[in-house]
Amino acid sequence: MKKLVLAAVGSALLLAPAFANAQTTPPTVSCAALPNPVYTAGSTALRNFVGIVGKILAADASPTTVVYQAQGSCTGVQRIYEVDPARRTIRDIPQAGSTPANYAVFFKPDGTSQECSLDTNGTEVNIGISDVYAKSCGFNENPSGVTVTDYLGPIQPMLFVVPAASKQTVISAEAAYMAFGLGGNAGKAAPWIDPRFFFIRNSSSGTQQMLAAAIGVPAGKWWGVNRGGSSAVRDQLKIVVDAAQADSAIGILSSDVADADRSNLRALAFRAKGQTCGYLPDSTAIARDKQNVRDGHYEVWGASHLFARTANGTPTSTAAQAFLARFVTPRLPQELVDAIIAGGLVPQCAMQVTRNEEVGPLASFSPPYSCGCYFDNTTRGASTCKACKDNAECGGGTRPVCNYGFCEAR
């Protein structure tokens, strides 16, 4: 009887309507009253990353408070590119019927977050946070008389994921096309044949935009149930424990969200078009080294994007400058590199390949300040590179410089 009850509950959940990834506690403090607030908005998948930066900035001697409202990547892009000032703002979103509230949050020095209230007339966004390029959201040109700069942050892989009870381990681009583009294609995409069990997002989601480019299904044309934000996909998918339902269930998440719940969720290896086998983002199912992302074997990844209006190369918002200053130098502060790695992302300095469009052609990449050895040591517990304290200990040759304690090429 207990098993039947669990299955019924699971079925009800799979059919439930989806809402945004929300912060729902009514605010008791004003965002404007916080020390040097910088207002950011966008990707739900990058909320953890924004929190990483927010924690560091909040702990500075002259603190900056990062305020964030998660609504989707394309919302973040829109808040910077829109010509109408009223459309470049964020507001409190109280609960409306069955739709939950979605308030902005700010990040504290201890890494926790708390809701805060925005101006009733709207608060202008200083930085738009996105998983994808602006053109993926329909913004191909800067507004007249305005310069928008795209500051590239760490690399984030996007995944097809299944509940732990699923027996599935790999999905091809063709199978994903039949499932999400054709609703299962009359059973040909087995076991993914029932769109009620597809845990998807929406066309404003960078996660869905990037995976859409990889499988050839427009982000707004996917079959499945829109679960809202990344946390909603994670929380609803991981409790599918009935064996038959679990094998039919599939969702989409960024790797940092999925990695934080590996006991309940499993990433599928992805076989891209033209590949002969599928690849996980990591070298093995238990590793966290993102090796197949870093060398280009795993296809679905992209840089995080921090959009800001600029003049003469400088953000026009002084509030944005403290945030963005962390990314405009080749050598990132080690505390930021550590936080990025701990958050399940890949700093640019550890990459071996690059691209300039969603799931576009790869090119060899040699970062101006490398941290691949440090990344390996941190994620694998060992590195083949020589440990060092300064450049003199690297002795020239092919790895002449000491970066973050290891001899690197640059």
N, C-alpha and C positions, 0 to 999 in steps of 0.2 A: 504493500500500500504506500509506503514511504517513497519508493521509486516513482510510482505513478504521480504522486503529488509534486515531486520535483520536476517531472517532465511537463506537467501542466503549467507550473509556474514558469518554466523555461519558455514554453510556447507563447504564453501571454507576454513575456518580455520581448520576444522576437517580433511580436506584432505591435508593440507599443509605439506611439509616435515619438519622434526625436526632437530634442531642443538643443539650444546652443550650450557650449561648454561654459557654464555660468559660475560666477561668484555670487552667492545668494544672500549672505548675511547683511542685513541693513547696516549701512555705515554709521559710525558714531563720531568720526573725525572728518574734517575737510581736507581734501587733497591739497588745496591751495595753502593750508597752514603748515604743511610739511617743509623741512629744510630744502631749499633749492629744487623744487619738483621739476622733473623732465617727464613730459607726457608721451607715452608710447602706446601703440595699438596695432593689432594684427593677428598673426598666426597663433592658433591654440597649441599647435605642435611645438612652437618655440617658447612657450611660456616658461619652461624650466631654464632655458638659456637666458632669457631676460632676467629671471630671478638670480641666476649666477652673477650677472653683471650688477644687478641691483644690490646684492649683498656686499660686493666689493666696494661700490661707490658709497653705500650707506656707512661703511666703516672708515672712510677717508677722514683725515683731520678736518677738512672742510667738506662735510658730507653733501652728496647729491642724492635726492630721493627719486627712485625710478617708480613711476606710476604706470600701470599697464591695464588695458582692457582687451581681453582676448575675444576676437570676433571672426577671425579667418584671415588668411594671407591677403586676399584681394581687397578686403576692407582696409587693411593697413596701407596698401598701395594707394587706394582711392583717397585716403585721408591726407596724402601728401600731394597728389597730382591734381585734385579737383580745383577748378577755377573759382567756384562759388565758395566763399569763406565758410558759410554755414555747413557745407558738406565736408569740411576739413576738421570737424569737431567730434568729440565724444561726449555722451551724456549718461547720467544714471539711467539704468533700464530696470524699473521696478517689475515685480511679478504682475503678469496680466493673465488672469484666468489660469489655465493649466501651463502656461509658458513661464518658466522660472525667471527670476531676476538675474541680471548680469551687471554687477557693479565693477568699477575699477578697483584694483588692489595696489598697494605699495609694498616694497620689500625692505625688511629691516636688516641690521648688521648681523643678526643671528641666522639669517636666511629664511625666516618665516615671513608670511605675508598677511595683510589685513585689508579689508575693504575701506575705501574712503569715498566721500561724496564729491562729485564734480559740480561745476557751476551750472545752475539751472538753465542758463542760456547757451550752454555748450562750452567745452574747453578745447582749444586748438591743440592738435596733435603735433608734436615736435619731430617724432621719428616714427615711420611706418615700418613694421616688422613683417617680413614675408619669407616663405620658403621658396618662392619662385620669382622669376624676372617680371618686371612690370608689364611687358608685352603679353605674358600669359594671362594677365588680368584685363587685357584690352587697352592698355595705355602704352602707345607706341612712340609718342613724342612728348617733349616737355611742353607745358602750357606756355602760351605767348608771354614773353618777357620774364619767364621763370626758368631757373636751372635746378633740376633735381639730380642729386648725386646718389649713386647706388654704392654704398660701402659694403663690401663682402665680409661676412663673418665666417664662422666655422662650417664645416661640411656636415650635412645631415642626410643619411640614407632614408628612403621610404620603403616600407615593407608590406607584403601580403602576409597576414598572420592568421593563425588558427588557434582554437582552444587546445589546452594540453591533452584533452581526451581524444583529439583527432588523430587519425593514423596518417594523414597526409604530410609529405615532406617537401614537395617541389611543385611549382606551377610554371607553365610556359606562357610566353606572351600570347600565343594563339589560344590556349585554354582560357586565359584571363579575358581575352577578347570575346570569346563565346559566352562566358559567364556574365561579365558586366556589360557587354555590348549587345548581347542577344538573349539575355535572360535565361541562360543555360542551353540555348540552341536545341530545344526539344530533347534534352538528355545527353547531348554530345559532349557537354562540359562536365560530365559526372566526375566527382560526386557533387559539384557545385551547380545544382540545377534548380534550386528554389530561391528566388530573390528575397523571400522573407528572411532568409538566413544570411544575407549579404549585409555586413555591417559597414556601411559606407559613410561618406561625408556629403559635401555639396560642391557646387562649382566655384565657391569662394575659397575653398580649402586648398592650400598649397600641396598637401599630401595627395589629394585626389587629382590636382592639376598635373603633378609630376608623374604619377602612375598612369594617368590618362595618356600622356605623351609616350610612355613606354609601351602601351598596349594598343594604341591607335583608336581609343574610344573617347570622344570629347567629354570633358569633365561634367558638363551639364546633361549628358545623355546616359548616365550610368543606371543600370538596373540595381535595385536594392533599396534598403530603408535608411534614410538619412538619420544618423544617430546624434547629430550635432557636433560636438567637439571631440578632441582626441581622448579625453578622459572618459567620455560617455561610451565611445567605441570600446575602449579597454575594459571598463567596468562591466559592460553588458556582455561582451564576448567571453570573458574569462569564466563566467559562471555557467556557461553551457557545458554541462557534465554528462548529459544523456549521450550514450555512444553514437546513436544514429544521428541525432541533431548535431553533435560535435563534428562528425565527418562531413556534414553538409554546410557547416558554418565557416565563413571566411570574412576577414575584415582588413582594414588598411590603417596603418599607424606609422609614425616616424620611429626610427630605431631607438631613440633615447627613451621614449615612452614604453615601447615594447621591452627593451632591455631591463627596465626597472621591475618587470613582472614576469621574468622568464619561467618561474615555477608554474604559472598559470597560462602562459601564452607561448607559442612557438612561431618563430619566423620561418616562412617557406623559402627554400632556395628558388631563385628566379632564373629561368632560361630565356634570355632576351632573343629577339629576332636575329637569326644568323649564328647563334651559339649552338653548340652540340650538346651542352650539358648545363645544368643549373648551378648557380653559385649563391652561397650565403654571403652576407656582408662581411662576416668574419671567416677566418681560415678553417674553423671547425664550429660545430654546434654549441660548444661550451666556451669557446674563446671570445674575447672582447677586443681583439686587435684590429678589427675593421680592415684587414689586409686586402680583401678582395675589392673593397671600395677604394682604398689608397692606390692600388695598381690598375684599377679599371676593369677587373673581371666582373664585379657586380655593377650592373648598369644604372640602377635607379637611385641617384643621389644628386645633390646640388648644394651650392653654397647658400647659407642664410643671407638675406638681404636687409640692409638697414637703410631706408630711404629718408633723405632729408633735403629740404630746400637749402641751396647754397649760393653764395656770391663770392667770386674770386677765390674759389676753393675752400671757403669756410662756411660752416652752417650759419644761416641767418638767425637761427635761434641760439642764443647763448646757453640756454638750458641743455640743448643737444650736444654742445661741444664736449662736455666732460664725459658723456657716454661714448661718443664716437672717437674721442681721442685715444681710446684703448685699442683701436683697430687700424689707425692710420700709419703706424710705424711697423717696419718689418719684424722687429723683435717684440713680441707680446710679453708683458710682465709674466713671470713664471706662475704667480698665483692665478692668473687668468687661464694660462695653458693648463694648469692642474685642474681648475674648475671645469673647463671645457671637456677634458678627458673624463673626469669623474661623472660628468653629465651625459656621457655616452655619445658625444660628438667628436669630430676630428678637426683639430686646428689646421689651418691652411699649411702651416710649416711642416706637417707630417705627410702631405700629399705628394704623389709621384705623377699624377695626371691632372688635367684641368679641362674645362669646357666653358663655352660662353652662351649656351642656350639649353633649354630643358631637355635632358637626356640626349644632348647633341653629340657630335663627333668629339672624340678624345684627342688630346694633344699631350705630349710629354711635358712635365712640369718640374722645374727645379726652383724651389722657393728661395727668395733672397736671404732668408735666415732659416736654416733647416732645424727641425726637431724630431725627425724620424727615429733617431736612436733613443731619444728620451721617451718618445711615445711607445716604442717597443718595450723598453724597460718598465715603463709604468703599467702597461696592459698585459704584458707577458711575464713580468718578473725577471727578465733578463734581456740583454742586448749583445749582439756580436760586435758592437763598436767599443772602442777603447774609452774607459772612464778617464776624466781629466779635471783639472782645476783651472787651467788656463791654456792659451794657445800654444805656449812653449812645450807643453807636454804632448801635444799632438804631432809634433815633429815634421810638419810639412806633408808632402805626399798627396794622396787623394783626399784625405780628411784633415785639412790643416787647421781648422778652427774648433774651439771648445764652446759648445752651446749647451746650456742647461746640464753641464756635467759630463758631456760625451763629445768625442771628436766627430765632427761633421764636415761634409764637403764645402759648405757655405755657411 
